[in-house]
Amino acid sequence: MKMALSSTLSRLNLIPRPWLPYTVTTLRALKLKPHKPQLLRPMWAPLTLSSFSVSAQIHRPQDDNLIVLGIETSCDDTAAAVVKSSGEILSQVVSSQADLLVRYGGVAPKMAEEAHSQVIDQVVQEALNQANLSEADLSAVAVTIGPSLSLCLRVGVQKARKTAGSFNLPIIGVHHMEAHALVARLMERELQFPFMALLISGGHNLLILAQGLGQYIQLGTSIYDAIGEAYDKTAKWLGLDMRRSGGPAIEELAREGDAESIKFSIPTKQHKDCNFSYAGLKTQVRLATESRNINAEIPISCASSQDRRSRADIAASFQRVAVLHLEERCERAIEWALKIEPSIKHLVVSGGVASNQYVRARLDQVVKKNSLQLVCPPPSLCTDNGVMVAWTGIEHFRVGRFDPPPPAVESEDFVYDLRPRWPLGEEYAEGRSEARSLRKA
């Protein structure tokens, strides 16, 4: 059974320093559904079932009465949400750093950290206000601890530990990419383990086989550059409006172009594995813009009709090949996954790039060809958000995986558990060996 999302949106006006503009939008009272949470280990270790702390001695409310605050600050969005284990989203607040992205041409870690620090208290408080709750009503606090930018992660972890410590709440450390995968289980009640997931965002591409909560096999990952980063760079070279990020801007312009006009090469087609690399495609796009004398300093809104047509052709040709790379890797990953778990019925596609309708339509054809079902969270839950963090916290909390409440006052030399590099699951060794042998052949 799929859950329906309310379309109610309201604007939230916070007051940061004048030089740190941002936008905050609030989603509230969304009816959905639940499951389980996660936690801490060495920075280099992959996320596996044995990675979790088990704190069964702490009193836990009944499963249907859990209320978890989720905090997300891994990159350029400051987000918080309150979610019930019954599947109801009580609130969702996101503060975007879109203007900073335009100003710096991408994420500037130090500036992003400062922007998070400016709004984190207001974002969390607004999430509680929208839910009509106080911290004392919470069952636990979940927070993203990796992988991503340490400076940004620290802001969310500090806030989460302060809140949990002040109100004696258990705390759950969440893997950012696992949260993208598990939020689909909030929306689709029929989505049971095992299932496959393609996680596509600005910083990561990941193909996994989810065998159980905390039990993942990594079928493919980013080697050089993720698809989201390639979208952003292409949008920048084409002079598009980056305030919505590169993905939506490219998708919109591509509708005006001829996707067959430029014959870009599909990345790493000679490698018979499931890994991703968009570095070569980025180079091809850059050369195409230079050969057509496209000046990124001239916004698309000011371009001549001929110039706009050239930019649209590049956008459409780029998007076609970028997604063909996803399709090829997914085809092979499905083949591998079905050998391991023949009962798989679903492919989850999540992460910011999963909001792209062209991407969804193409991947839907791939899964149907393999008699599977595509599951995509709604766009508001594909981009970074607090709901996915809270839900993943609920998933793990329900099976006893969480840390006890931190002290109300942390020592000045306390070292926070941050995982800027944190693999999700173990690599599929047989697939790697098979790819090598095929490459030799």
N, C-alpha and C positions, 0 to 999 in steps of 0.2 A: 504494500500500500504506500503510495507516495503522499507526502505531506504538502499542503498548500502553504505558500508564503504570502503573508500580508504585504500589500504594496504601500502601506503607510510610511511616508518619509517626512521628517521634519528637520529643520536647520537648527544647529546649536551654535551660539556665538560665544566663543571663549576669547580671552584677551591675552595673547602672548606679547612678547617684546615686538615693537614695530617692525624690526628687521627679520622676523620669523613668521611670515604669513602662512596660513594653512586653512584648510576647509574641514569642518566637522559635520558629518551627517549622522543621523540617528535612525535606526530601525527599531521598532518596538512591537511587543505583543505578537510574536510570530509563533504559530502553532506547529510543532514538529515532533521529533522522537529521539530516544537515547541509547547509550551503552557504556563504555569503560575507560581508565587512566594509566599514567606511566612515571619513570624517574631516573635517578642519577648513576653515573659511572665514569670511568676514565675518558678524557676528551677524545682519545683516538679510537675507542672501542665502538664497534657497530652496535646498533640497537637490536638486542635480542631479548628473549624472555628472561634470561638469567641476569639481565642488566638492572632489574627493578628491585627496589627495596620493598619489603613486605612488612607492613605495620599493623597486623591484625589485632594487636592488643588495644589499639585506640578504638574507642566507641564510635561506631558508624551508624548514622540514621538508616532507616529502611530504604531500600533501593529507590522506591517511587517518590521518596521525599527529599532526595538529594538536591541541593541548590549550590551550584558552583560558579564562582567568578573566574572568567578567563581573561588573561592579559597577554597581549601580543605587541612586541616592539622589535622584531627581528631585523627590520630593514627601514622602510620609509613611511610606514603607517603606524600610528599609535592607536591601538584598538582595545576595547574591553567589552565584555558581554556577560550577562547572567543567564544561565541555562538550567532548567530543571531536568532531572532524570526521567521525567514522564515524557520528555520530548518537546517541552514548551520553551521557546526563546522569550525570556522576559524582557530583555533589552539588548541592543547592539549599538555601539558607538564607535565611529572611526574618524580619526583626525588625519587628513592627508597632507603630505608635504609636496603637493604638486608644484607649487610656485618655486620651491627650492630646487626641484628637479629641472625646471626650465632654466633657472638662474645658473646652476652649476653643470648643466648638461648631463645629469645623472645623479646618482646617490653619492654625496660627499659625507663619509662616515662621521666626521666630527660635527658637521652642521646638522646631520640627522640626529645625532645624540643630543645636541642642544635643543633641537625642536621637540624631541620626545620629552626631555626634562621639563620643558616649558608647559606642556599640556597634560602630562600623565595623571596628575592629581585630579584635574578637572574631568578628564575622560572617564576615569574610574568612578568618580563621584556621580557623574551624569548617568553612567550605566546603572548604578545602584538606585538613583532617583527615578529613572524610567521604570525600573522594576518594582518601585515602591517598597524597597527593602533597605536595611542597614547591614553593616558588616556582621553584626551579631546573628543575623538570620541565615548566614551562609553555612554550608557544610564543609567547604574546602575552597582553596584558591589554587588555580592551575595557571602556569606561566610558561611561555616558550623559553627554553634554555639553549636552543641550538637547532640546526646549524645556521649560521649567518654571521652578522657583524658583531663582534664582541662589545664594542662601545654601545651599540643600540640594545643588545640583549641585556646588558647590565642595568639599564634604566628600568625595564620591566621587572627583572628579577628583584631589584632593590625594593620596588613598590610592592610586589607580591609578598616578599618576606616581611616587610614592615606591617602590611595588613594582616597577614597570617599570625605574626608574632603578637601583635597588639590584641587580637581577639581569639588567641589560642586555637587557631585553625590548622588542620593538616595542609601540607603544600605538595603539589604535584608538578614535577618538571616534565615538560612536553617537548617532543621532537616535532619541529615545524612541519616536516614533510609527512610524517605519520598523521598529523592533524589534518592536512589536506586530504589524505586518503580516507580517514575515518569519518569525516564530516558527511560523507555520502551515506553512511549508515544512519545518520540522523534523519535524512530525507527519504531514504528508501528502506522500508522495514523488511523487505524480502532479501536485502543484501546480507548474506551470511558468508562466513568463511567456508572454504577458500574463495578468493576472488583475485583478479589482476587489477593493477592500478598503474596508470600513466600520469605522472605528476609533472606538470610543465609550468614553469614560472620564469621570472627574470634571471634568477641565479642558478636554477637547478632543472635538469631533466632527469627523470628517474622512472624506470620500469621495474615494478616489483610484483612478486607473487605473495599475497597475504594469506598465510596458512592458518593464522590465528592471531589473537591479540599479542603483540610483541614478538611474533614469529614471522619473519619476512625473508624472502630470498630475492636478492638483487639481480635482476636479469640484465639490466643495462643502466648506464648513467652518463652524465656529461663528461666528455673528455676535454674538449676545447669549446667553451662558450655554449650557453643554453639558448633555446629558441627565443625566449623573452628578451634577452640581451640583444639578439640579432634584430628583432623587431624594433627595439628602441634605437639602435644605431642606424638602421635603414630610415626610420622616421626622421631622425636628426639630419641625415644627409639629404633628405628630400625636402627639408624645410617645413616639416609638419608641426602642428601644435602639440607640444609634449605635455601639456597640463593634464591630459587624459591618459598619458603614457603612450608609448609608440604603438602598442597593439591595436587599440581601437582606431587610431588615426590611419594606420596602414590598411586595416580591414575596410574602412570607409572609402579611402581613395582607390583601393584595388578594384572596387566595383565599377569604376570608370575606365579601367585599363584592359588591355589585351594580355591575358596570362601566358600566351604562347609567343608573344612578340620578342622576348629575349630568352635565349636558350641557356639559362644557368645550369650548371652541372649539379646533380644530386650529391650531397656531401657523403664522403667515405663509402660510396657504394661498393667499392672493391673489398671492404672488410665485412665478412659474414658473421657479424656479431649484433648485439642490440644496443651498442653505445652510440652516443650522439656527439656531433661536432659541427658547429656552425661558423667556425673561424674562416674556412675557405669560402663559404657562401657570402659572408660579410665582405671579403676581399673582392669577390666578383661584383657585388652590388656597388661598392665604392668605385671600382673601375668603370662601371656602367654610368654612374652619375658624372664622373669626370669626362668620359668620352662624349657625353651629351651636353657638356658645359652647364650642368645644373648648379646654380648658386644657392646653397643652403641659407645664405644670409637674406635671400628674398623669400618671404613667407609664401606658402602655397596660395594664400588668399590674394597675393599681389602678382602672381605669375601670369604670363600671357597664356592664351588658349593652347598654343602649341607646346609651350613649356609644361603646362599642367598635364597635357596628354602624355608627354614623355615621362613625367614623374609617375603618372597613374600606371603606365605600362611597366615601369620598373617595380612599382609596388605590387602589381598583380603577378608579375613573373616571379618576384621574390617569394610572395606568399605561397604560390603554387608549389615551388620547389622545396621551400621550408617545410611544408606540410607533407609533401611526398616523402621526405626523410622520416617524419614521424610514422607515416603509414608503413613504410618498409620495415622499420624497426619493430613496430607493433605486430606486423604479420609474423615475423620470426619469433618474437617473444611469446605470442599466443601458442605457436607450435611447441616451443620449449615448455611452456607452463602446462599445457595439456598432457605432456608426457609425464610430468611430475604429479599433477592433480587432474585427472580426467573429468572430475565432477564440476570443474569451473563453469559458471554460467554468466558471469558479469565481468566487464571491463570498466573500471572507474576512471574517468578523466577529470582531473581537478588541478588547481593552481590557477594563477592569474590568466595564463594564455587559454585556459579552458573556457573562458568567457567568449572567445572568438567563435562566431557562428559557423564560419567556413571550416574551422578546425573540427568542430563538432560534427558537421555534416559529412566531411570526408572520413572521419574515424568511425562514424556510424555505419558507413558502407563496409569498412574493414571488419567490424565485429559481426555484422549480419552475414557476411560471407563465411564466417567461421561459426555461425549458429550461436553467437553470444549476444548479450544485451548490453547496450551502452548506458552507463549511469553517470550523469553529470550533475553536480550541485548547481543551484541557481547562481547567476553571476555574482550576486552579493556575497556568496559563500565560497566562491572560487578565489577571489582576491584575498589578501591577508585580512584576517578578522579575528575577533575574540571568541566568536561562537565555536569555531573549530577547535580552539584551545580548550575552552570550557568542556566541550563534548568529549574530547580525548581524555581530559581529566576525569570525567564521569566514567568513561569506559574502564580506565585503570583503577579508579577508586573503588568501584564496585567489586573488584576482585582482590582488593587489599594492597594495591601497589601505590604507595604514597609515602611521604616523609612526615614525621611528627612535627608539631608546631615549632617554628624557630623561636629563639629567645626574643623577648619584647625589645631588647636593646642589643644590637650586634656590636661586637668589639671592633675597634677601628681597623685592625689588621685582618679582619675576616676575609677569606678568599671565597668569592662567589663561584658556584658551579656553573660555568658557562661552557658551551660546546660549539665553538665556531666551526669546527670540523667534526662531523658526527655521522658516520655512515648509517644507513637504514637497512639493517639485515646483513646477511653474509652473501658474498658473491657466488653466483652459480658457476662452480668450477667446471662442470661438464660442458656447459655452454661455451665457456671460454676455450676449452680444449677443442671442441667441435669447430668453433670459428677459426682457430689457428690451422686445423687440418684442412678446412675448406679453402682457406686463403692460399695454402701451399698448393693444393690441387689446381 
